[in-house]
Amino acid sequence: SQQGEEDPQALSIQEGENATMNCSYKTSINNLQWYRQNSGRGLVHLILIRSNEREKHSGRLRVTLDTSKKSSSLLITASRAADTASYFCATAYQGAQKLVFGQGTRLTINP
Amino acid sequence: DTGVSQDPRHKITKRGQNVTFRCDPISEHNRLYWYRQTLGQGPEFLTYFQNEAQLEKSRLLSDRFSAERPKGSFSTLEIQRTEQGDSAMYLCASSLVGRTNTEAFFGQGTRLTVV
């Protein structure tokens, strides 16, 4: 079973707008990772945030983590057509050695 | 660093046949994972290795599935007597596990179609 849930399941915005995706999880974690997947391809690692961190940036990406609410968000600023993909959060929860993925958010950037 | 490599990229097989997939992890990585992904879903954990030891297997991994990682380098995933329900993308990932949290890097996957 998948621990995380992403919200929304699908998001369609205009190029240049910001896109925000949310992830909720159920148990205590060591870290949370975000991945991107283009249609039919492998997953590309975007960013890792540790349980003792609250915010992290990488280029146009901003990730926040709220362990009290067991949630994370991924913000993509100034979106581009190339950002069209599915985005997954994956949790490394305490006491386990594997990543558990949510069902993903399908992001479409319209030119 | 050539990344995680999977072979083949695509496999079409008849129901009842056996198939084997190969994964070559990033060379210095000591942990290797196998995941399965069906259309519209997130990846589901199958199994993982720490060096050559297989330390956890999901309940999704039926008796028809077997994975090996001889010498702690590349890994193979074999599916015996394939069924149509086995059709999916099979993803391999590797990571370097030590004192700190590390990222898991994925290969491009092997897409299996059972006809």
Backbone of each chain as ProteinMPNN parsed JSONL, in Angstrom:
{"seq_chain_A": "SQQGEEDPQALSIQEGENATMNCSYKTSINNLQWYRQNSGRGLVHLILIRSNEREKHSGRLRVTLDTSKKSSSLLITASRAADTASYFCATAYQGAQKLVFGQGTRLTINP", "coords_chain_A": {"N_chain_A": [[0.851, -1.183, 0.0], [0.377, 2.348, -0.532], [1.901, 4.992, 1.154], [1.915, 7.772, 0.952], [-0.044, 10.556, -0.148], [-0.801, 12.457, -2.915], [-1.786, 15.736, -3.81], [-3.09, 18.207, -5.961], [-4.544, 15.472, -7.951], [-4.298, 15.979, -10.601], [-3.099, 18.762, -12.454], [-3.39, 21.711, -14.261], [-1.888, 24.385, -15.798], [-1.011, 27.723, -16.968], [1.861, 28.519, -18.905], [4.543, 30.032, -17.221], [3.157, 30.574, -14.915], [2.966, 29.729, -11.387], [3.293, 26.482, -9.91], [1.846, 24.414, -7.523], [2.163, 21.565, -5.562], [0.986, 19.105, -3.321], [1.753, 16.871, -0.641], [0.829, 14.303, 1.503], [1.484, 12.285, 4.366], [1.699, 9.334, 6.523], [3.131, 8.282, 8.727], [5.965, 8.74, 10.978], [8.888, 10.131, 9.537], [12.191, 9.769, 8.045], [13.216, 11.174, 5.909], [11.99, 13.021, 3.054], [11.356, 12.748, -0.355], [11.249, 14.236, -3.586], [10.228, 13.445, -6.876], [10.386, 13.551, -10.466], [8.631, 12.451, -13.335], [8.688, 11.878, -16.658], [6.459, 11.056, -19.337], [6.21, 7.613, -19.552], [8.851, 7.199, -18.879], [11.83, 6.87, -16.764], [12.239, 7.753, -13.236], [13.204, 10.954, -12.153], [15.313, 12.32, -9.805], [14.525, 15.043, -7.754], [14.66, 16.595, -5.317], [15.646, 16.316, -1.906], [14.423, 16.39, 1.359], [15.161, 16.6, 4.726], [13.941, 15.254, 7.844], [14.374, 17.074, 9.858], [14.455, 19.476, 8.628], [12.849, 22.38, 7.282], [12.415, 23.819, 4.997], [13.495, 23.883, 1.622], [15.474, 24.775, -1.2], [15.923, 24.566, -4.728], [17.064, 25.764, -7.531], [14.344, 26.581, -9.504], [12.663, 25.303, -7.836], [10.902, 24.821, -4.796], [10.686, 23.348, -1.727], [8.719, 22.462, 1.028], [8.378, 21.246, 4.368], [6.264, 20.004, 6.797], [6.301, 18.541, 9.648], [4.589, 18.273, 11.767], [2.087, 18.332, 10.687], [2.368, 16.315, 8.986], [2.992, 16.672, 6.232], [4.004, 17.843, 2.969], [5.065, 20.23, 0.544], [5.535, 21.001, -2.902], [6.764, 23.53, -4.803], [6.833, 24.912, -7.958], [8.248, 27.459, -9.588], [7.589, 30.026, -12.052], [6.721, 28.412, -14.35], [7.489, 26.139, -17.057], [6.995, 24.777, -20.351], [8.434, 22.424, -20.501], [8.278, 21.456, -17.961], [6.108, 19.874, -17.813], [4.899, 16.9, -16.611], [4.711, 13.972, -14.47], [4.647, 14.21, -10.968], [6.069, 12.949, -8.058], [5.916, 12.279, -4.583], [8.037, 10.767, -2.192], [8.431, 8.865, 0.66], [10.794, 8.196, 3.197], [10.356, 6.352, 5.712], [10.631, 6.138, 9.289], [12.324, 3.376, 10.679], [12.105, 1.803, 8.497], [13.487, 0.766, 5.353], [12.979, 1.447, 2.783], [11.73, 3.489, 0.081], [8.532, 4.936, -0.003], [6.033, 5.56, -2.253], [3.719, 8.095, -3.334], [0.691, 8.486, -5.318], [1.072, 10.402, -7.181], [1.12, 13.603, -8.927], [-0.215, 14.822, -11.847], [1.107, 17.082, -13.899], [0.406, 19.632, -16.151], [1.656, 21.949, -18.372], [0.541, 24.602, -20.085], [1.197, 26.165, -23.168]], "CA_chain_A": [[0.0, 0.0, 0.0], [1.155, 3.557, -0.627], [1.693, 5.798, 2.334], [1.691, 9.169, 0.656], [-1.107, 10.962, -1.059], [-0.547, 13.752, -3.512], [-2.957, 16.55, -4.101], [-4.171, 17.489, -6.629], [-4.124, 14.366, -8.804], [-3.936, 16.579, -11.879], [-3.018, 20.226, -12.395], [-3.11, 22.292, -15.573], [-1.689, 25.826, -15.64], [-0.379, 28.401, -18.101], [3.3, 28.734, -18.812], [4.884, 31.236, -16.488], [2.516, 30.54, -13.598], [3.556, 28.832, -10.392], [2.551, 25.241, -9.663], [2.04, 23.882, -6.176], [1.677, 20.205, -5.334], [1.049, 18.752, -1.915], [1.932, 15.462, -0.313], [0.594, 13.982, 2.912], [1.944, 10.937, 4.716], [0.995, 8.848, 7.7], [3.956, 7.961, 9.895], [7.184, 9.542, 11.103], [9.814, 9.889, 8.435], [13.575, 10.243, 8.094], [13.296, 12.202, 4.885], [10.971, 12.986, 2.008], [12.012, 13.062, -1.625], [10.367, 14.512, -4.716], [10.71, 12.952, -8.151], [9.634, 13.878, -11.669], [8.617, 11.376, -14.317], [8.09, 12.165, -17.951], [5.613, 9.947, -19.755], [6.856, 6.378, -19.959], [10.282, 7.197, -18.587], [12.211, 6.654, -15.379], [12.056, 8.865, -12.309], [14.34, 11.843, -11.969], [15.32, 12.867, -8.452], [14.507, 16.503, -7.735], [15.113, 17.214, -4.074], [15.449, 15.567, -0.663], [14.332, 17.226, 2.546], [15.259, 15.769, 5.918], [12.852, 15.477, 8.802], [14.68, 18.231, 10.717], [14.458, 20.659, 7.793], [11.502, 22.904, 7.05], [12.309, 24.353, 3.653], [14.687, 23.686, 0.82], [15.351, 25.34, -2.533], [16.834, 24.118, -5.774], [16.647, 26.452, -8.757], [12.96, 27.063, -9.472], [11.914, 24.429, -6.941], [10.912, 25.1, -3.361], [9.995, 22.28, -1.002], [8.522, 22.674, 2.454], [8.01, 20.065, 5.134], [5.638, 20.27, 8.092], [6.191, 17.214, 10.27], [3.443, 18.235, 12.689], [0.913, 18.034, 9.854], [2.748, 15.206, 8.115], [2.734, 17.101, 4.865], [5.057, 18.54, 2.248], [4.618, 20.837, -0.702], [6.526, 21.298, -3.93], [6.402, 24.702, -5.594], [7.64, 25.177, -9.144], [7.988, 28.842, -9.985], [7.811, 30.393, -13.461], [6.678, 27.116, -15.021], [7.823, 26.036, -18.476], [6.372, 23.621, -20.999], [9.243, 21.243, -20.189], [7.942, 20.965, -16.618], [4.993, 18.928, -17.935], [5.345, 15.591, -16.138], [4.105, 13.551, -13.208], [5.512, 14.487, -9.828], [5.804, 12.013, -6.97], [6.665, 12.368, -3.333], [8.404, 9.458, -1.664], [8.841, 9.005, 2.05], [11.643, 7.212, 3.847], [9.849, 6.469, 7.066], [11.497, 5.601, 10.337], [12.212, 1.94, 10.904], [12.037, 1.089, 7.223], [14.637, 1.045, 4.509], [12.557, 1.669, 1.419], [10.918, 4.66, -0.211], [7.129, 4.659, -0.294], [5.586, 6.603, -3.167], [2.318, 8.404, -3.539], [0.181, 8.204, -6.665], [1.572, 11.411, -8.084], [0.347, 14.703, -9.496], [0.083, 15.019, -13.268], [1.188, 18.523, -14.159], [0.432, 20.036, -17.557], [1.921, 23.365, -18.57], [0.009, 25.004, -21.394], [1.969, 27.29, -23.726]], "C_chain_A": [[0.889, 1.237, 0.0], [0.844, 4.445, 0.559], [1.296, 7.214, 1.99], [0.518, 9.386, -0.254], [-0.767, 12.326, -1.588], [-1.856, 14.444, -3.839], [-2.492, 17.811, -4.825], [-3.645, 16.295, -7.437], [-3.696, 14.88, -10.168], [-4.013, 18.091, -11.747], [-2.636, 20.743, -13.774], [-3.027, 23.806, -15.417], [-1.051, 26.397, -16.902], [1.109, 28.564, -17.839], [3.582, 30.06, -18.121], [4.252, 31.302, -15.106], [3.285, 29.615, -12.667], [2.669, 27.616, -10.188], [2.873, 24.741, -8.265], [1.395, 22.513, -6.054], [1.907, 19.849, -3.875], [1.14, 17.243, -1.733], [1.647, 15.285, 1.168], [1.032, 12.548, 3.164], [1.438, 10.59, 6.105], [1.863, 8.611, 8.93], [5.216, 8.81, 9.909], [8.203, 9.139, 10.045], [11.228, 10.32, 8.781], [13.784, 11.356, 7.081], [12.161, 12.021, 3.888], [11.637, 13.46, 0.728], [10.945, 13.315, -2.691], [11.049, 14.06, -6.001], [9.806, 13.461, -9.272], [9.722, 12.69, -12.624], [7.925, 11.868, -15.577], [7.431, 10.895, -18.464], [6.434, 8.748, -20.205], [8.331, 6.278, -19.659], [10.541, 6.894, -17.121], [11.991, 7.893, -14.534], [13.343, 9.66, -12.161], [14.247, 12.456, -10.578], [15.403, 14.383, -8.504], [15.133, 17.063, -6.466], [14.802, 16.289, -2.904], [15.39, 16.556, 0.474], [14.302, 16.31, 3.761], [14.189, 16.148, 6.927], [13.107, 16.672, 9.721], [14.787, 19.533, 9.917], [13.028, 21.093, 7.519], [11.317, 23.405, 5.633], [13.628, 24.121, 2.926], [14.431, 24.226, -0.59], [16.338, 24.659, -3.472], [16.36, 24.731, -7.082], [15.237, 27.01, -8.616], [12.079, 26.221, -8.539], [12.047, 24.881, -5.499], [10.075, 24.013, -2.696], [9.881, 22.68, 0.46], [8.103, 21.365, 3.098], [7.449, 20.499, 6.484], [5.399, 18.915, 8.755], [5.02, 17.139, 11.249], [2.155, 17.904, 11.942], [1.157, 16.848, 8.943], [2.433, 15.555, 6.652], [3.937, 17.835, 4.294], [4.436, 19.184, 1.022], [5.808, 21.095, -1.609], [5.996, 22.459, -4.745], [7.374, 24.82, -6.75], [7.29, 26.587, -9.598], [8.269, 29.036, -11.475], [7.829, 29.148, -14.348], [6.969, 27.24, -16.517], [7.148, 24.807, -19.057], [7.113, 22.328, -20.653], [8.985, 20.694, -18.784], [6.767, 19.995, -16.653], [5.486, 17.523, -17.632], [4.461, 15.168, -14.974], [5.116, 13.757, -12.099], [5.084, 13.602, -8.671], [6.57, 12.423, -5.723], [6.914, 10.947, -2.845], [8.949, 9.647, -0.256], [9.738, 7.847, 2.476], [11.251, 7.259, 5.318], [10.681, 5.687, 8.064], [11.248, 4.11, 10.531], [12.124, 1.137, 9.627], [13.19, 1.545, 6.344], [14.264, 1.359, 3.077], [11.821, 2.984, 1.301], [9.501, 4.217, -0.544], [6.571, 5.84, -1.076], [4.091, 6.846, -3.067], [1.925, 8.124, -4.976], [0.522, 9.29, -7.662], [0.575, 12.482, -8.477], [0.768, 14.851, -10.951], [-0.021, 16.501, -13.569], [1.271, 18.772, -15.656], [0.622, 21.531, -17.625], [1.483, 23.719, -19.981], [0.747, 26.224, -21.918], [1.106, 28.519, -23.964]], "O_chain_A": [[2.024, 1.187, 0.475], [-0.315, 4.633, 0.928], [0.439, 7.801, 2.65], [0.135, 8.511, -1.03], [-0.479, 13.248, -0.825], [-2.878, 13.813, -4.106], [-1.559, 18.453, -4.343], [-2.434, 16.131, -7.586], [-2.833, 14.289, -10.818], [-4.861, 18.631, -11.038], [-1.676, 20.27, -14.381], [-3.977, 24.44, -14.959], [-0.61, 25.659, -17.783], [1.547, 28.725, -16.7], [2.942, 31.073, -18.401], [4.749, 32.002, -14.225], [4.131, 28.83, -13.094], [1.445, 27.706, -10.281], [4.038, 24.659, -7.877], [0.228, 22.328, -6.401], [2.905, 20.248, -3.275], [0.668, 16.461, -2.559], [2.166, 16.032, 1.997], [0.956, 11.701, 2.275], [0.832, 11.417, 6.785], [1.382, 8.727, 10.057], [5.496, 9.523, 8.946], [8.351, 7.964, 9.712], [11.443, 11.125, 9.687], [14.447, 12.355, 7.363], [11.469, 11.003, 3.883], [12.381, 14.441, 0.722], [9.885, 12.69, -2.693], [12.249, 14.25, -6.199], [8.631, 13.76, -9.061], [10.748, 12.016, -12.71], [6.747, 12.224, -15.567], [7.803, 9.789, -18.07], [7.25, 8.85, -21.121], [8.999, 5.362, -20.138], [9.614, 6.687, -16.337], [11.607, 8.948, -15.041], [14.432, 9.094, -12.057], [13.226, 13.04, -10.215], [16.244, 14.944, -9.207], [16.03, 17.904, -6.529], [13.806, 15.566, -2.922], [16.216, 17.466, 0.552], [13.518, 15.362, 3.819], [13.609, 17.232, 6.862], [12.169, 17.222, 10.297], [15.165, 20.569, 10.463], [12.108, 20.275, 7.523], [10.2, 23.42, 5.115], [14.709, 24.156, 3.514], [13.316, 24.143, -1.105], [17.424, 24.238, -3.075], [15.379, 24.278, -7.672], [14.964, 27.812, -7.722], [10.867, 26.43, -8.478], [13.121, 25.265, -5.036], [8.918, 23.79, -3.051], [10.838, 23.177, 1.054], [7.541, 20.487, 2.443], [8.077, 21.263, 7.217], [4.419, 18.231, 8.46], [4.516, 16.051, 11.528], [1.25, 17.276, 12.491], [0.263, 16.423, 8.212], [1.717, 14.838, 5.954], [4.769, 18.373, 5.025], [3.403, 18.733, 0.526], [6.921, 21.365, -1.158], [4.907, 22.383, -5.314], [8.589, 24.827, -6.555], [6.144, 26.86, -9.954], [9.068, 28.317, -12.075], [8.825, 28.864, -15.014], [6.735, 28.274, -17.142], [6.771, 23.896, -18.32], [6.499, 21.269, -20.526], [9.425, 19.592, -18.457], [6.455, 19.361, -15.645], [6.379, 17.012, -18.307], [3.576, 15.91, -14.548], [6.307, 13.505, -12.279], [3.901, 13.511, -8.342], [7.72, 12.856, -5.795], [6.103, 10.047, -3.061], [9.819, 10.485, -0.019], [9.478, 6.686, 2.163], [11.745, 8.092, 6.077], [11.344, 4.707, 7.721], [10.106, 3.651, 10.543], [12.073, -0.092, 9.672], [13.79, 2.593, 6.581], [15.146, 1.521, 2.233], [11.345, 3.532, 2.295], [9.295, 3.247, -1.274], [6.629, 6.981, -0.619], [3.309, 5.946, -2.763], [2.716, 7.595, -5.757], [0.291, 9.128, -8.86], [-0.638, 12.302, -8.376], [1.954, 14.988, -11.254], [-1.098, 17.093, -13.501], [2.109, 18.19, -16.345], [-0.134, 22.297, -17.026], [2.008, 23.181, -20.956], [0.908, 27.21, -21.198], [1.605, 29.543, -24.428]]}, "seq_chain_B": "DTGVSQDPRHKITKRGQNVTFRCDPISEHNRLYWYRQTLGQGPEFLTYFQNEAQLEKSRLLSDRFSAERPKGSFSTLEIQRTEQGDSAMYLCASSLVGRTNTEAFFGQGTRLTVV", "coords_chain_B": {"N_chain_B": [[30.269, 8.778, -13.805], [27.687, 6.904, -14.764], [25.062, 6.603, -14.167], [22.039, 4.768, -13.28], [21.489, 1.792, -14.941], [19.29, -0.03, -16.988], [18.232, -3.094, -18.46], [16.4, -5.241, -20.625], [15.019, -2.292, -22.303], [12.472, -2.531, -23.183], [10.15, -5.232, -23.181], [8.394, -7.758, -24.679], [6.387, -10.468, -24.095], [5.069, -13.796, -24.245], [2.301, -15.056, -22.438], [3.038, -17.145, -19.732], [5.678, -17.554, -20.316], [9.11, -17.195, -19.212], [10.866, -14.359, -17.936], [13.721, -12.212, -17.706], [15.223, -9.478, -16.129], [17.752, -6.962, -16.087], [19.732, -4.943, -13.913], [22.043, -2.391, -13.566], [23.586, -0.761, -11.082], [24.566, 2.551, -9.879], [28.025, 2.798, -9.562], [29.36, 2.96, -6.98], [27.323, 2.599, -5.199], [25.671, 1.01, -2.497], [23.181, 0.027, -2.007], [20.336, -1.413, -3.509], [17.292, -1.246, -5.213], [14.168, -2.658, -6.268], [11.301, -1.751, -8.027], [7.829, -1.701, -9.009], [5.685, -0.377, -11.45], [2.507, 0.52, -12.431], [0.236, 1.756, -14.957], [-0.6, 5.093, -14.404], [-0.195, 4.972, -11.713], [1.786, 5.281, -8.677], [5.21, 4.204, -8.13], [5.606, 0.902, -6.808], [7.011, -0.787, -4.107], [9.142, -3.586, -4.408], [11.46, -5.184, -3.674], [14.625, -5.065, -1.891], [18.211, -4.786, -1.833], [21.046, -4.86, 0.239], [24.234, -4.404, -0.408], [25.122, -7.64, -1.287], [23.091, -8.914, -0.017], [19.707, -9.776, 0.22], [17.357, -7.984, 1.758], [14.716, -7.309, 2.245], [11.476, -8.178, 1.18], [8.596, -7.464, -0.652], [5.095, -8.189, -0.1], [3.956, -8.198, -2.513], [5.647, -9.532, -4.124], [5.422, -12.394, -5.53], [5.79, -16.033, -5.445], [6.631, -16.491, -7.979], [8.39, -14.609, -8.644], [11.807, -13.714, -8.544], [14.76, -12.333, -7.24], [18.158, -11.398, -7.577], [21.425, -10.468, -6.478], [24.295, -10.934, -7.169], [27.551, -10.818, -5.809], [27.151, -8.243, -5.035], [26.906, -6.315, -6.995], [25.62, -5.823, -10.029], [22.092, -6.482, -10.55], [19.534, -8.957, -10.971], [16.175, -9.509, -11.991], [13.83, -11.934, -12.071], [10.965, -13.213, -13.615], [8.859, -15.843, -13.461], [6.756, -17.949, -15.455], [4.987, -15.978, -16.649], [2.208, -13.733, -16.249], [-0.687, -11.951, -17.444], [-1.223, -9.895, -15.704], [1.249, -9.176, -14.84], [2.22, -7.281, -16.475], [3.791, -4.254, -16.677], [5.81, -1.415, -15.683], [9.068, -1.977, -14.736], [11.154, -0.859, -12.336], [14.406, 0.061, -11.355], [16.481, 1.121, -8.704], [19.198, 2.837, -7.09], [21.196, 3.532, -4.192], [23.444, 5.231, -1.933], [24.049, 4.199, 1.114], [24.632, 5.344, 4.268], [25.941, 7.175, 6.906], [24.36, 9.414, 6.662], [21.221, 10.636, 5.322], [20.353, 9.684, 2.051], [19.859, 10.224, -1.479], [17.822, 8.284, -3.697], [18.494, 6.942, -6.824], [17.048, 6.448, -9.952], [16.748, 4.076, -12.648], [15.903, 3.957, -16.204], [13.959, 2.133, -16.482], [12.278, -1.005, -17.242], [9.941, -1.882, -19.521], [7.427, -4.139, -19.373], [5.401, -6.183, -21.319], [2.891, -8.477, -21.309], [1.487, -10.804, -23.354]], "CA_chain_B": [[29.004, 8.283, -13.27], [26.79, 6.711, -15.899], [23.705, 6.453, -13.712], [21.502, 3.422, -13.169], [21.197, 1.281, -16.268], [18.415, -1.199, -17.002], [18.192, -3.773, -19.747], [16.134, -4.376, -21.764], [14.098, -1.188, -22.048], [11.132, -3.046, -23.468], [10.094, -6.68, -23.347], [7.07, -8.32, -24.942], [6.491, -11.904, -23.925], [3.798, -14.519, -24.21], [1.903, -15.554, -21.129], [3.622, -18.444, -19.391], [7.121, -17.54, -20.523], [9.939, -16.575, -18.169], [11.628, -13.193, -18.372], [14.737, -11.752, -16.762], [15.657, -8.099, -16.332], [19.024, -6.668, -15.443], [19.952, -3.586, -13.438], [23.398, -2.028, -13.152], [23.462, 0.458, -10.272], [25.717, 3.46, -9.819], [29.065, 1.855, -9.142], [29.723, 2.944, -5.56], [26.123, 2.474, -4.374], [25.593, -0.289, -1.841], [21.794, -0.421, -1.891], [19.648, -1.523, -4.789], [15.853, -1.47, -5.042], [13.289, -2.927, -7.415], [9.921, -1.27, -7.897], [6.945, -1.946, -10.141], [4.767, 0.748, -11.641], [1.477, 0.351, -13.452], [-0.183, 3.017, -15.556], [-1.349, 6.015, -13.563], [0.083, 4.744, -10.294], [3.152, 5.484, -8.248], [5.984, 2.959, -8.013], [5.369, 0.061, -5.63], [8.23, -1.48, -3.686], [9.185, -5.043, -4.548], [12.508, -5.77, -2.861], [15.877, -4.315, -1.924], [19.454, -5.434, -1.444], [22.161, -4.125, 0.825], [25.314, -5.196, -1.008], [24.552, -8.815, -1.951], [22.034, -9.499, 0.807], [18.336, -9.339, -0.006], [16.931, -7.734, 3.126], [13.273, -7.168, 2.395], [10.657, -8.494, 0.01], [7.201, -7.081, -0.508], [4.104, -9.243, -0.317], [3.652, -8.19, -3.944], [6.594, -10.406, -4.796], [4.949, -13.764, -5.384], [6.805, -17.067, -5.626], [7.098, -16.515, -9.369], [9.402, -13.564, -8.775], [13.029, -13.887, -7.774], [15.771, -11.326, -7.523], [19.491, -11.714, -7.082], [22.458, -9.455, -6.644], [25.561, -11.614, -6.897], [28.742, -9.98, -5.626], [26.784, -6.891, -4.651], [27.026, -5.335, -8.081], [24.367, -5.767, -10.791], [21.009, -7.312, -10.021], [18.558, -9.473, -11.936], [14.821, -9.801, -11.531], [13.243, -12.931, -12.952], [9.557, -13.55, -13.429], [8.552, -17.13, -14.086], [5.352, -18.216, -15.833], [4.384, -14.642, -16.643], [0.764, -13.56, -16.372], [-1.0, -10.633, -17.996], [-1.151, -8.938, -14.606], [2.634, -8.772, -14.604], [2.534, -6.175, -17.371], [4.079, -3.067, -15.875], [7.174, -0.9, -15.784], [9.89, -2.436, -13.618], [12.146, 0.179, -12.09], [15.506, -0.232, -10.451], [17.086, 2.32, -8.131], [20.308, 2.56, -6.184], [21.572, 4.626, -3.303], [24.591, 4.993, -1.071], [23.506, 4.302, 2.462], [25.676, 5.455, 5.272], [25.557, 7.899, 8.106], [23.364, 10.446, 6.379], [20.178, 10.318, 4.344], [20.805, 9.861, 0.679], [18.865, 10.099, -2.525], [17.774, 7.076, -4.516], [18.496, 7.294, -8.237], [16.338, 5.431, -10.716], [17.008, 3.834, -14.053], [14.827, 4.297, -17.127], [12.905, 1.129, -16.359], [11.989, -2.014, -18.26], [8.489, -2.003, -19.693], [7.047, -5.521, -19.707], [4.045, -6.432, -21.82], [2.595, -9.908, -21.403], [0.355, -10.95, -24.293]], "C_chain_B": [[28.009, 8.166, -14.398], [25.361, 6.544, -15.451], [23.306, 4.995, -13.631], [21.064, 2.968, -14.558], [20.332, 0.033, -16.169], [18.336, -1.768, -18.403], [17.301, -5.008, -19.648], [15.24, -3.201, -21.386], [12.655, -1.628, -22.254], [11.21, -4.556, -23.642], [8.643, -7.067, -23.577], [7.215, -9.828, -24.875], [5.103, -12.535, -23.924], [3.536, -15.016, -22.793], [2.485, -16.953, -20.903], [5.119, -18.516, -19.584], [7.822, -16.914, -19.32], [10.675, -15.376, -18.757], [12.627, -12.817, -17.284], [15.161, -10.346, -17.137], [16.961, -7.887, -15.562], [19.079, -5.204, -15.035], [21.409, -3.426, -13.04], [23.312, -0.724, -12.368], [24.643, 1.393, -10.469], [26.815, 2.732, -9.043], [29.344, 1.844, -7.64], [28.518, 2.738, -4.64], [26.006, 1.071, -3.791], [24.157, -0.811, -1.725], [21.133, -0.39, -3.25], [18.202, -1.932, -4.533], [15.23, -1.879, -6.383], [11.887, -2.444, -7.068], [9.146, -1.674, -9.149], [5.958, -0.796, -10.214], [3.783, 0.416, -12.751], [0.95, 1.719, -13.845], [-1.007, 3.853, -14.591], [-1.107, 5.87, -12.076], [1.521, 5.126, -9.957], [3.89, 4.166, -8.169], [5.666, 2.229, -6.712], [6.626, -0.764, -5.348], [8.091, -2.983, -3.88], [10.208, -5.665, -3.596], [13.707, -4.84, -2.849], [17.03, -5.16, -1.396], [20.37, -4.415, -0.77], [23.391, -4.946, 0.482], [24.683, -6.437, -1.657], [23.386, -9.428, -1.186], [20.671, -8.899, 0.474], [17.666, -9.206, 1.354], [15.432, -7.581, 3.31], [12.593, -7.488, 1.078], [9.22, -8.108, 0.301], [6.29, -8.294, -0.673], [3.663, -9.283, -1.773], [4.514, -9.189, -4.697], [6.182, -11.86, -4.563], [6.102, -14.738, -5.613], [7.347, -17.106, -7.05], [8.214, -15.487, -9.611], [10.632, -13.939, -7.955], [14.029, -12.832, -8.203], [17.081, -11.752, -6.9], [20.401, -10.502, -7.28], [23.803, -10.089, -6.291], [26.706, -10.624, -6.8], [28.398, -8.518, -5.327], [26.916, -5.857, -5.739], [25.694, -5.246, -8.826], [23.331, -6.683, -10.14], [20.153, -7.81, -11.176], [17.234, -9.72, -11.245], [14.214, -10.758, -12.537], [11.786, -13.13, -12.6], [9.308, -14.853, -14.171], [7.061, -17.224, -14.393], [4.553, -16.908, -15.823], [2.874, -14.687, -16.873], [0.505, -12.147, -16.892], [-0.919, -9.55, -16.921], [0.259, -8.491, -14.269], [3.039, -7.608, -15.496], [2.65, -4.887, -16.57], [5.452, -2.541, -16.274], [7.921, -1.372, -14.529], [11.078, -1.492, -13.483], [13.183, -0.294, -11.082], [16.066, 1.094, -9.948], [18.257, 1.917, -7.26], [20.596, 3.782, -5.335], [22.796, 4.22, -2.499], [24.132, 5.246, 0.345], [24.649, 4.314, 3.458], [25.153, 6.221, 6.464], [24.434, 8.889, 7.861], [22.334, 9.949, 5.376], [20.706, 10.56, 2.941], [19.666, 9.656, -0.292], [18.95, 8.718, -3.17], [17.655, 7.51, -5.966], [17.939, 6.128, -9.045], [16.881, 5.285, -12.124], [15.787, 4.188, -14.885], [13.71, 3.26, -17.118], [12.885, 0.134, -17.508], [10.478, -2.15, -18.335], [8.174, -3.41, -20.178], [5.601, -5.553, -20.169], [3.873, -7.932, -21.984], [1.339, -10.069, -22.245], [-0.194, -12.384, -24.268]], "O_chain_B": [[27.535, 9.168, -14.934], [24.492, 6.353, -16.302], [24.113, 4.099, -13.877], [20.351, 3.686, -15.259], [20.606, -0.857, -15.364], [18.368, -1.04, -19.395], [17.423, -5.763, -18.684], [14.756, -3.131, -20.256], [11.741, -1.152, -21.58], [12.184, -5.092, -24.171], [7.769, -6.747, -22.772], [8.081, -10.4, -25.536], [4.103, -11.878, -23.636], [4.463, -15.352, -22.057], [2.424, -17.818, -21.776], [5.769, -19.431, -19.079], [7.211, -16.202, -18.523], [11.057, -15.379, -19.927], [12.406, -13.073, -16.1], [15.426, -10.052, -18.303], [17.23, -8.531, -14.547], [18.541, -4.335, -15.721], [21.945, -4.225, -12.272], [22.994, 0.317, -12.942], [25.607, 1.052, -11.155], [26.56, 2.129, -8.0], [29.552, 0.766, -7.082], [28.68, 2.706, -3.42], [26.21, 0.075, -4.485], [23.95, -1.974, -1.38], [21.338, 0.531, -4.041], [17.924, -2.836, -3.745], [15.697, -1.503, -7.458], [11.366, -2.692, -5.98], [9.725, -1.949, -10.199], [5.464, -0.306, -9.199], [4.175, 0.075, -13.867], [1.185, 2.712, -13.158], [-1.994, 3.377, -14.03], [-1.732, 6.557, -11.268], [2.361, 5.274, -10.845], [3.26, 3.108, -8.145], [5.483, 2.845, -5.662], [7.215, -1.357, -6.252], [7.06, -3.574, -3.559], [9.878, -6.555, -2.812], [13.811, -3.938, -3.68], [16.845, -6.105, -0.629], [20.444, -3.256, -1.177], [23.581, -6.044, 1.006], [23.794, -6.297, -2.496], [22.76, -10.372, -1.669], [20.501, -7.68, 0.45], [17.432, -10.207, 2.03], [14.931, -7.712, 4.427], [13.069, -7.118, 0.005], [8.694, -8.396, 1.376], [6.658, -9.289, -1.299], [3.073, -10.264, -2.224], [4.149, -9.639, -5.783], [6.535, -12.473, -3.555], [7.224, -14.341, -5.929], [8.402, -17.69, -7.299], [8.883, -15.503, -10.644], [10.521, -14.417, -6.826], [14.127, -12.487, -9.381], [17.114, -12.38, -5.841], [20.164, -9.647, -8.133], [24.374, -9.807, -5.237], [26.817, -9.703, -7.61], [29.275, -7.655, -5.365], [27.026, -4.663, -5.461], [24.74, -4.659, -8.316], [23.65, -7.531, -9.306], [20.061, -7.168, -12.222], [17.18, -10.091, -10.072], [14.094, -10.433, -13.719], [11.422, -13.207, -11.426], [9.529, -14.94, -15.379], [6.224, -16.657, -13.691], [3.578, -16.761, -15.086], [2.349, -15.546, -17.582], [1.36, -11.266, -16.794], [-0.576, -8.406, -17.22], [0.451, -7.544, -13.506], [4.095, -7.011, -15.291], [1.717, -4.486, -15.874], [6.156, -3.139, -17.087], [7.451, -1.184, -13.407], [11.891, -1.351, -14.396], [12.866, -0.959, -10.096], [16.114, 2.075, -10.69], [18.31, 0.797, -6.751], [20.281, 4.912, -5.708], [23.139, 3.042, -2.396], [23.857, 6.384, 0.725], [25.502, 3.427, 3.483], [24.063, 5.951, 6.968], [23.642, 9.17, 8.761], [22.556, 8.963, 4.672], [21.421, 11.53, 2.691], [18.66, 9.015, 0.012], [20.002, 8.079, -3.184], [16.817, 8.346, -6.303], [18.317, 4.974, -8.842], [17.401, 6.232, -12.714], [14.773, 4.653, -14.364], [12.641, 3.487, -17.684], [13.404, 0.396, -18.594], [9.818, -2.486, -17.351], [8.601, -3.818, -21.257], [4.703, -5.029, -19.51], [4.625, -8.576, -22.714], [0.275, -9.549, -21.91], [-1.142, -12.695, -24.989]]}, "name": "protein", "num_of_chains": 2, "seq": "SQQGEEDPQALSIQEGENATMNCSYKTSINNLQWYRQNSGRGLVHLILIRSNEREKHSGRLRVTLDTSKKSSSLLITASRAADTASYFCATAYQGAQKLVFGQGTRLTINPDTGVSQDPRHKITKRGQNVTFRCDPISEHNRLYWYRQTLGQGPEFLTYFQNEAQLEKSRLLSDRFSAERPKGSFSTLEIQRTEQGDSAMYLCASSLVGRTNTEAFFGQGTRLTVV"}
